[in-house]
């Protein structure tokens, strides 16, 4: 796991706004499982805005990172940071 990925994982886990999210790493990606009652279409539209407050806190050099987000065993959408 890269330092960049570790920082993102830690920051998201520490954010009370995401307390119901289960976040784990897989290879160079983050897998995020949100509560089953989450409106996935709305979350996909707002995901960038939701995590944008975390970005300035990350101190590691930027690397490509994919967030696989879903409320079941399957990812409903993939968000990529470049």
DRENPA-3360 file (N, C-alpha, C; in nm, 2 decimals, always signed):
BEGIN
1 = XXXXXXXX = +0.08/-0.12/+0.00/+0.00/+0.00/+0.00/+0.09/+0.12/+0.00 ~ +0.06/+0.22/-0.09/+0.14/+0.34/-0.10/+0.11/+0.43/+0.02 ~ +0.20/+0.52/+0.04/+0.18/+0.62/+0.15/+0.06/+0.71/+0.12 ~ +0.05/+0.74/-0.01/-0.07/+0.82/-0.05/-0.20/+0.75/-0.02 ~ -0.21/+0.63/-0.05/-0.32/+0.54/-0.03/-0.35/+0.53/+0.12 ~ -0.24/+0.51/+0.20/-0.26/+0.50/+0.35/-0.31/+0.63/+0.41 ~ -0.26/+0.74/+0.36/-0.31/+0.87/+0.41/-0.46/+0.89/+0.38 ~ -0.50/+0.86/+0.26/-0.64/+0.87/+0.22/-0.73/+0.78/+0.31;
9 = XXXXXXXX = -0.69/+0.66/+0.32/-0.76/+0.57/+0.40/-0.78/+0.62/+0.55 ~ -0.67/+0.66/+0.60/-0.67/+0.71/+0.74/-0.76/+0.83/+0.76 ~ -0.74/+0.93/+0.67/-0.82/+1.05/+0.68/-0.97/+1.03/+0.66 ~ -1.01/+0.94/+0.57/-1.15/+0.91/+0.55/-1.20/+0.83/+0.67 ~ -1.12/+0.74/+0.73/-1.17/+0.67/+0.85/-1.18/+0.76/+0.97 ~ -1.10/+0.86/+0.98/-1.11/+0.95/+1.09/-1.22/+1.06/+1.08 ~ -1.27/+1.08/+0.96/-1.37/+1.18/+0.94/-1.51/+1.13/+0.99 ~ -1.57/+1.20/+1.09/-1.69/+1.16/+1.14/-1.81/+1.15/+1.04;
17 = XXXXXXXX = -1.79/+1.23/+0.93/-1.89/+1.23/+0.82/-1.90/+1.09/+0.75 ~ -1.79/+1.02/+0.76/-1.79/+0.89/+0.69/-1.78/+0.77/+0.79 ~ -1.83/+0.79/+0.91/-1.82/+0.69/+1.02/-1.89/+0.56/+0.98 ~ -1.99/+0.56/+0.90/-2.06/+0.44/+0.86/-2.00/+0.37/+0.74 ~ -1.89/+0.43/+0.68/-1.83/+0.37/+0.56/-1.72/+0.27/+0.61 ~ -1.72/+0.16/+0.54/-1.61/+0.06/+0.57/-1.51/+0.08/+0.46 ~ -1.39/+0.11/+0.50/-1.28/+0.14/+0.40/-1.17/+0.04/+0.41 ~ -1.13/-0.02/+0.30/-1.02/-0.11/+0.31/-0.94/-0.09/+0.18;
25 = XXXXXXXX = -0.81/-0.13/+0.19/-0.73/-0.12/+0.07/-0.72/-0.25/-0.01 ~ -0.70/-0.24/-0.13/-0.68/-0.36/-0.22/-0.58/-0.32/-0.33 ~ -0.46/-0.38/-0.32/-0.36/-0.34/-0.42/-0.34/-0.19/-0.40 ~ -0.35/-0.11/-0.51/-0.33/+0.03/-0.50/-0.46/+0.11/-0.50 ~ -0.57/+0.04/-0.47/-0.70/+0.11/-0.47/-0.76/+0.11/-0.33 ~ -0.87/+0.18/-0.31/-0.95/+0.18/-0.19/-1.09/+0.13/-0.22 ~ -1.13/+0.04/-0.14/-1.27/-0.02/-0.15/-1.35/+0.04/-0.04 ~ -1.46/+0.10/-0.08/-1.55/+0.17/+0.02/-1.69/+0.11/+0.01;
33 = XXXXXXXX = -1.73/+0.06/+0.12/-1.87/+0.01/+0.13/-1.95/+0.10/+0.22 ~ -2.05/+0.15/+0.16/-2.14/+0.25/+0.23/-2.27/+0.17/+0.28 ~ -2.34/+0.23/+0.37/-2.47/+0.16/+0.42/-2.56/+0.13/+0.30 ~ -2.63/+0.02/+0.32/-2.72/-0.03/+0.21/-2.83/+0.07/+0.17 ~ -2.87/+0.16/+0.26/-2.98/+0.25/+0.23/-2.93/+0.38/+0.16 ~ -2.80/+0.38/+0.12/-2.74/+0.50/+0.06/-2.79/+0.51/-0.09 ~ -2.83/+0.64/-0.12/-2.87/+0.67/-0.26/-2.74/+0.67/-0.34 ~ -2.71/+0.57/-0.42/-2.59/+0.56/-0.49/-2.57/+0.66/-0.60;
41 = XXXXXXXX = -2.68/+0.69/-0.67/-2.68/+0.79/-0.78/-2.64/+0.92/-0.72 ~ -2.70/+0.96/-0.61/-2.67/+1.09/-0.55/-2.53/+1.09/-0.50 ~ -2.48/+0.98/-0.43/-2.35/+0.97/-0.38/-2.25/+0.99/-0.50 ~ -2.27/+0.92/-0.61/-2.18/+0.93/-0.72/-2.17/+1.07/-0.77 ~ -2.28/+1.15/-0.77/-2.28/+1.29/-0.82/-2.20/+1.38/-0.72 ~ -2.21/+1.34/-0.59/-2.15/+1.43/-0.48/-2.02/+1.38/-0.43 ~ -1.97/+1.26/-0.48/-1.85/+1.20/-0.42/-1.73/+1.30/-0.43 ~ -1.71/+1.36/-0.54/-1.59/+1.45/-0.55/-1.60/+1.56/-0.45;
49 = XXXXXXXX = -1.71/+1.62/-0.43/-1.73/+1.73/-0.33/-1.71/+1.68/-0.19 ~ -1.76/+1.56/-0.16/-1.75/+1.50/-0.03/-1.61/+1.48/+0.02 ~ -1.53/+1.43/-0.07/-1.39/+1.39/-0.03/-1.29/+1.51/-0.06 ~ -1.34/+1.62/-0.12/-1.25/+1.72/-0.16/-1.19/+1.80/-0.03 ~ -1.26/+1.80/+0.08/-1.21/+1.86/+0.20/-1.09/+1.79/+0.25 ~ -1.08/+1.66/+0.22/-0.97/+1.57/+0.27/-0.84/+1.60/+0.19 ~ -0.85/+1.63/+0.06/-0.74/+1.64/-0.03/-0.63/+1.73/+0.02 ~ -0.66/+1.85/+0.07/-0.55/+1.94/+0.12/-0.47/+1.88/+0.24;
57 = XXXXXXXX = -0.53/+1.79/+0.31/-0.47/+1.74/+0.43/-0.36/+1.63/+0.39 ~ -0.38/+1.57/+0.28/-0.28/+1.47/+0.23/-0.15/+1.53/+0.19 ~ -0.04/+1.48/+0.26/+0.09/+1.54/+0.23/+0.18/+1.46/+0.14 ~ +0.14/+1.34/+0.11/+0.22/+1.25/+0.02/+0.21/+1.30/-0.12 ~ +0.31/+1.27/-0.20/+0.30/+1.31/-0.34/+0.18/+1.24/-0.41 ~ +0.11/+1.31/-0.49/-0.01/+1.27/-0.56/+0.03/+1.15/-0.65 ~ -0.06/+1.05/-0.64/-0.05/+0.93/-0.72/-0.19/+0.89/-0.77 ~ -0.20/+0.81/-0.87/-0.33/+0.77/-0.92/-0.39/+0.68/-0.81;
65 = XXXXXXXX = -0.51/+0.70/-0.78/-0.58/+0.62/-0.68/-0.73/+0.61/-0.72 ~ -0.77/+0.48/-0.72/-0.91/+0.45/-0.75/-0.99/+0.42/-0.62 ~ -1.11/+0.48/-0.62/-1.20/+0.45/-0.51/-1.32/+0.36/-0.57 ~ -1.33/+0.24/-0.53/-1.44/+0.16/-0.57/-1.55/+0.17/-0.46 ~ -1.66/+0.23/-0.50/-1.76/+0.26/-0.40/-1.89/+0.18/-0.43 ~ -1.95/+0.12/-0.32/-2.07/+0.04/-0.34/-2.14/+0.02/-0.21 ~ -2.26/-0.03/-0.22/-2.33/-0.06/-0.09/-2.37/-0.21/-0.09 ~ -2.30/-0.29/-0.17/-2.31/-0.43/-0.17/-2.18/-0.49/-0.20;
73 = XXXXXXXX = -2.17/-0.61/-0.24/-2.04/-0.68/-0.27/-1.98/-0.62/-0.40 ~ -2.06/-0.56/-0.48/-2.02/-0.50/-0.61/-2.00/-0.35/-0.60 ~ -1.90/-0.30/-0.67/-1.88/-0.16/-0.67/-1.99/-0.10/-0.76 ~ -2.06/+0.01/-0.72/-2.16/+0.08/-0.80/-2.09/+0.18/-0.89 ~ -1.98/+0.24/-0.84/-1.91/+0.33/-0.93/-1.76/+0.33/-0.89 ~ -1.68/+0.38/-0.98/-1.54/+0.39/-0.95/-1.51/+0.54/-0.97 ~ -1.44/+0.60/-0.87/-1.39/+0.73/-0.88/-1.24/+0.73/-0.88 ~ -1.18/+0.80/-0.98/-1.03/+0.80/-1.00/-0.98/+0.93/-0.97;
81 = XX = -0.87/+0.94/-0.88/-0.79/+1.06/-0.86/-0.67/+1.04/-0.94 ~ -0.63/+1.14/-1.01/-0.50/+1.14/-1.09/-0.41/+1.24/-1.03;
% end
